[in-house]
Amino acid sequence: MNYTEAVDYIETIPKFTVKHPPEHTRELLSRLGNPQEGIKIIHVAGTNGKGSVCAYLNAMLLAGGKKTGLFTSPHLVRINERFQINGEDVSDEQFLNAFLKVEKAAKEYEAEGEGHPSYFETLFLMGMLIFKEAGVEYLVMETGLGGRLDATNVVEKPLACIITSISRDHTEYLGDTLEAIAGEKAGIIKAGVPVIYDASQPGPASVIAAKAKEMGSPAWPMEPSFYEMKTQSREGITFTFAYPGGEKAELAIPYVAKYQMMNASLAFYTMHILQDVHDIPKNVLAEGLSKIKWPCRMEMAAPGVIIDGAHNEDGIAQFVSTAGYFAKENEITILFTAVADKHYHEMIGEICEGIHPSHVVATQIDGSRVVPAEVLAEDFRKAGCTDVCAEPEIGAAYEKALGKKGSGMLFCVGSLYLAGELKAYLAKRNG
């Protein structure tokens, strides 16, 4: 089997298996030699921001000269993106080698009457092998869906657990209240392991604090009052972070969205709490933060062109806050799509009300969850936008939106799938 065949096989897994309990994953890890053991792991859960927090942590560890692994999802263009070693995607050879070992163990387990590992479980098992064989010292690990029942939650003794902002997403699996969702995310908290969490919402924060107390885990709430913005421009944000107790740090991040101050602060605070473990000086941590690379999260993909993967209630609210700030001085063009199981009517209404874009181009992500571009365009018209057009093909839609942008700003938003398609298109266009 070659790399392409392995990827094709992995992509078919959801069609023939189901999600399994943690015991299933533990048994397969055991058969693979428990590769997760001996690696210093920071475990991150949450609804929005967890990927960014992981990227900030990884950037700081790299700045400190550590050998790092980064496990995140979903991928935007290539599946290898889910596994990074020292900031670089793993090679096709490393990917295939891990897949063959996992698939061998899976087939043997299946022969005993057990189910084949799920899509995400397969990738998690592969990741643990990849990172162990590469000899990484620190692994920054993002949960998949939820936390309590997530495959990543079989890791027994991480250095720290981080829980980012909680909002409504995947309610069919995680519950339909913020408190219920927080309870699922708080399932990653381990006895005695410090938990650092976004405490900006009282309901979710109280659930996380209660779980930490139950587990005997030191709890470190991150309050928005801990940080204060100094400057915000197209190049990024500078802000002051105040540790509890009075000491301050001056930080800079290359992102334009205010909510990234919370994500950066969660990561920076975690590294402060783990100072005795990694021994990286604070000025080096600050330098690492400023060099983060995390695609499609309010990413400036070209001059005046920002790609954002916001695709749920809270993500769109944060997007509108940021784009609304720039709308005060710039004409705004929106390139938008969404998939059918998201609340796209509400998303469109919020964008129109909060930003009043001058131009809108609606496009579509083909597949079983497609919402036709014209349907989305009509929603924008109903919400009060006047210059709206539909272009189903994403590359053509981007070019059309770019033509309308002029000297203003273009925001591409609504789906991580759109973000991924645009990244692939721009790589070809600019290559």
N, C-alpha and C positions, 0 to 999 in steps of 0.2 A: 504493500500500500504506500502511495506517495502522499505528499502534503495536501495537494488539492483533493484527493480522495478522502483523506481524513477529515478535512473541513466539511466536505459535502456530507459525509456520514454524520458528523456532529449536528449539522443543521437538520437532519431528518429525525433526530432523537425524540423531539416532542411528539412526533406522530405515533410512537410505539411504546412509550413508557409514561410513568406518573412520578409525582413528587414522593419521596420516601422519608420516613422518620429519621432522626439523627443517628439512631443505632445502625442503620444501613450504611451511612457515610463512615461512621467510626470503624465498622468491620472492614470496609474497603481500604481505609487508611492503614489499618493494622496489617492487611495483606500486602500493602505497598511498603511496609517497613516504618510506618508512622513518620513520614518525612517532615511533618509539621513540628516535630519535637526538636528542641535545640535552637530554634529561631526566635528572636525577640520580636513579638508581634504587637502591633497597635491595631485594635479592632474598631471600625467606624460604622455606625448605623444612623438612620434618620430618613426623612422624606426628601428634603432638598438640601443641597450643600455638601453631602457626604463625599462626593467625588472631589470637590474642590478642597475640602479639609484634608483628604488623603494626599492630594497633589502638593499642598502646602507642607505637610509633614515630610513627604518625600524630598521636596526641595531643600528643607532645612537639614535633613540627615545627610543629603548629598553634599551640601555646603560644608558640613562638618567632617567630610571625608569617609563616611560610612558606606559600606556596600549594601545596597538596598534592593528590595523587591517591592513591587507595587501591583496589587491585584484589584482591578476595578471592573465595572460593567455599566452600561453595555458598551460594545465597541461601535465606532462611528463608520469606519471604512473597512478595516481588516480585523479579523478575530484576534490576531496576535497582540493588538493594542491592550487587551485585557491583562497581559503579563509584561511588566517592564522590569528590567534589571539595570540598575544605575541610570535610570531615565530613558533607556532605549527599549523598544519593543523586542521581544524574544525573536530569535531566528526561526525560519521555517523548520530547520533541522531540530532545534530544541523542542519546538511544538510537536513535531511528528514523533520524536523519541518518547516524549511523555505520554502522548495519546496511545501509542502501541502498548506501553506498560499498563496504562489504566484499562484499556480495552481487554487485554489478556486477563487481568484480575476480574473484570466485570463478567467476562464469558465464563470463567471458572465458578464465580458466585451464582450466575444464572443457572449453570448446570446443576446446582444444588437446590434449585427451586426458587431462588430469589429474583427480584426484578432488576432489569438493567438500570444503572444510575441515570438520573434525569439529566437534561441538558446542562443546567447550572452545576449540578453535582459533579458531572464529568469534568467540566472546566475547573472547578475548585480542586478536585483530586489532581488533575494535570498541573495546576499551579503549584501545589505543595511539592510535587516532584521536581518541577522546573527550578523552584527557588532553592530547594535542598541541594540539588545537583550543582547549581551555580555557586553554592557556598555563600548565599546572602546572610548578612548578620541581622539586619532589621527588615521586617516585612510590614508594610502598611496595607491593611486588608479591609476592603469595603464589603459590607453585606450585599446580598442580592435583593430579595424581596422580604421585607419585615425584619426579623431578627431572631425571635425565640425559636422558630422552626427552620431557620436558614441553615444551609449546609455549612457555612463558615462558623456557625456557633458551636461546632464540636471542638474547636480550639479551647483547651481547658484553662490555661493560665497566661492570658496576654499581659503585656506590660500595663496597658491602660485600655479603657473602653470610652469611646466618644459618641455622644448622641447629638446630632444636629437638629435643625428645625423640624417640627412636626406639622404636617398639613394633610388634607384629605387627598389620598391617592390610593389606588388599588383597594378601595373600600370593600369590594366583594371578598377579599381575603383577610384584610386587617381590621375590619370594623368601620362603623360609620360615624364615630365620634373621635375627636382629637385625643381624648383620654384613652380610648380603646386602642388606637393606633400607637400611642406612646407606650402602652403596656406591652405591645408586641415588640417594639423597638428596644424597650428596656430589658427584654429577655436575654440580651447579650451580656448583661452585667454579671460578673463572676465574683464569688466570695472573696473579699479582701482586696480586690483589684480596683484601683481608683477609677471613678467615672467622672468625666468632664462633659457638661451638657449645656445646651442652649436653654437658658431659663427665662426667655423673653415672654413666654406664654404661661400664665399661672397654672392652668389645668394640666397640660402635659408635664410641666416642671414638677408639680406635686406628685404625679404618678412616678416619675423617674426617681425623685428623692425618696419616696416611700420604698421603692424596690431596692435602692441602694442601701437603705437602712436595714431592710429585711435580710440582705445578703452580707451585712457587715462590711460594706465597701465605702471607702472614703469618697464623699461626693463634693464635687467642685462646680457649683453653678456659674455659668457665664452670663452676667447681666450686661445689657446694652450700655449701662452706665460706666462699664470698665473701659470703653474706648470713645474717643472723640475725634471727629473728622477735622482735618486742617485744610486740605485742598482737594478739589475734585475737578479733573479735566479729561480731555480725550486720551491722555497718556496714562491716567490712573488716579489713585487716591493716596494721600499721605494722612496718617492719623497717629494719635497718641494713645498708647495702651497703658492703663494704670493697674498694676498688680494690687490685689487686696493688701493693704498695709502701707500704700503710699508711693512705692517706687514706680517710676514711669519708663516707658520705652518709646522711642520715635520710630514708627514703621511706615513702609511704603509698599504698595502692591500695584502691579500693572493692569488693574481692572477698574472699570468705570462705575460699577454698581456698588451702592452703599452696603448692601447685604454681605458683600465679600469681606467687610470689616469683621463681622461676626465669625465667618468661616476662618479667616486668618487668625483671629484672636483665639478661637477654640484650639487651633493647631499650636499657636505660639504658647498659650497657657499650658497645654499638655506637655510641651517640651520643657517648659519651666518646671513643672511638677516632676518630670523624669530627669531633671538635671544631673542627679547623682548617678544615673544609669549611663547616659551618653556623654556627659562631660564636654559638651560643645559650648563655647563662650556665647554670651547673649548677642554680641555684635555680629557673630557669624550666623546665628539663627536669623537675625534681622536681615542680613544680606541674602540668605537663602530665600526668605519670604519674597523679596523683591525680584527674584529670578524665576519664580514659578512659571511653568508652562502647562496650561490645562485647556485644551481646545474646546471651542464652542460653548463656553460659559462666559457670555458677554465678551467674546474674543474679537479684537480688531483684526479682521481677516484681510482688509485692504484699507487704504485711507478713507475714513468716513463710513466704512462698511463693518457692521458688527453682527456676528452670528451668535445667537443665544439658544440654548436647548430648552428653554422654559416650555413646559408642556402640561402643567397642572395649575390648580387654583392659586396656590401660594407663589409658584414660580412666575406666573403671569402678573400677579400683583406686584412682585418685586421688579419685574421687567418694566411694567408701566411706570413705576416710580422712577427708575433710571432714565428711560427714554423720555419721560415727561420733563425731566430736568433739562435735557438737551433740546427739547422742543421749544423751550423759551427763547432760544437764540438760533435755532436751525430749522429748516424745512425738513419734515420727516417723511420718508418713504418706508412702507412696510411690505416685506415679502413674507407671506404666511401660508402655512398649511397645518392640518391636524388630522389625527386618525379618529375613527368613528367612536371609539369607546372613551374619548375625552369630552369634556363639557365645552365643546368649541363655540356654541352659541354665546355662552357666558364669557368665554375668553375674548371673543370678537367684540362683544358689547363693552367689556372693560377697556380694551385697547382703544376703541373709538372714543369713549367717554374721557379716558385719562390722557390721551395723546393728541387726538384730533389730527391724524395723519393727513398730509396733503395728497399723497398718492398711495394706492394699495395694489399689489399684484398677488392674486391668490393662485396657488398651484396645488399639486396633489401627490400623495405617496401611494403608488399603486400596490395592490395586494388585497387581502381579505378584509382589511379595515379601512379601505379607501373612502374618502369623502371627496366627491368630484369638485374640481376647482370652481366651477360655476356655482355650485351650492354655497361654497364659502364666500365667493364674491357677492352673491345676493344677500348673504347675512351682513356683510360690510355695508352694502347699500342701505339695507333696512336700518342699520345702526347709525346712519347719517353721513357716511363717507360718500363723496361725490365722484372723485376720480378713481374708479375701481375697474380692474380688468382681470380676466381669468386666463391663465396659460398653464395647461396640464403638464407640459414638459419642464422639468426643473431647471435645466440649463438655459432654455429660452426664457423662462420666467425670471431668472437671475439677470440676464442681459437686459430684459425689458425694465426691471426695477432699477438697475444701474443707470439706464438711460434717463429715467425719471428723477433720479437722485440729484443731479446737478451738483451744486456746491453744498448741498445739505448733507443729511446722514441717512443711511439705509440700514434698517434693522431687519434681520432674517430670523423668524421666530415661530414657535408653535409646536415643534416636534424635534426630538433628538434624531429621528430618521431624516428629517429635512437637513439638519445640521450635518449629518454624515454624508448625505448625497451632495450637499454643497461643497464639503471639504474635498470629496473625490472629484467633483467637477472642476473646482478651482485648481487642484493639483494638475489636472490635464491641461486646463486653459493656460496656466502660467508656466507649465513645464517646458 
